[in-house]
Amino acid sequence: MSCIILRKPEKKDGKFVAKTIEHVKIVLSDIKLKSIRRLIDSKGYNITIYIPETINSEEISNIAKLDDNIMKEIISSSPKWFNKEISRNELTEMYNRSFCCQSKTVSVIFTNTNYPRIVYNNKNVETVDAVINMLRDNNNFKKCIINVEIEYHGIYFYADNTKNKWVVSSIDITDISNDNNNEWINKEDIIDKLSG
């Protein structure tokens, strides 16, 4: 993954926002939704996704490299951006990494304003609200295979911390709760192996 160059941060609503020059996309497989919270402006959702390491190790590594590149960029550009130097120690204190190693999660924004591609059981879904309602229905999201493409859009600088902005650009959901497609399990083969 090449070094990400952030645009010069602009002041917006009491914070600084540095957008990326080019979006970075990462595809994650078989993720789980840990939480779904409506955004304050009600124009979408903040979703915390659990990323299984066994099948997404390369992608998690790419997210970590992205964080490292962003931190280097902030340290080298801080005099130009903020008229002060930010040391590595200061940045480590305030920088929130994209991927939480402890909980194995990433926080992402899921909104219609970025026109994500939404597929549920091989059918296109028009709105984010519609797919969220389908997933929330009887905790349906626990019975789904979810693959998602996320895009890095930039970083928010607050007085004492930072927040990376990841946005869902595509989501493909397969509901397996009513999957009667278990024909591939051959009962006789299992009995033969257990008794043999």
Disulfide bonds with the S-S distance in Angstrom:
none
